[in-house]
Amino acid sequence: MVIGVDTETNMAKISCQRELFDMPLTEVSARLASYTHLSLDGLNSERTTRRLVETDEGWFFKSREDGMKGPFDSKEAANDAMNQYIISAQKDRVPGRR
């Protein structure tokens, strides 16, 4: 999973098999090109940010595994918690299983 991109240095922060590391964008691009069936969502993609929900009780994020998580005082706090949750879930993921 691409966690973030720094266009000034042309590097991406990658989460893969319980590790976080930096990878040149050219390598990310080459790897993605070899797997045309993959789709790549970053933490700030529209698909991911749609998981944020505001209610009268505060901000929540939707989790596939645990339902709604929250409440949080702000959208930013919910987004930060969701990002950490995604990174944590990625680290705990067994390779080859969805």
Buried (B, 14 or more C-beta within 10 A) or exposed (E): BBBBBEEEEEBBBBBBEEEEEEBEBEEBEEEEEEEEEEEEEBBEEEEBBEBBBBEEEBBBBBBEEEEEBBBBEEBEBBBBBBBEBBBEBBEEBEEEEE
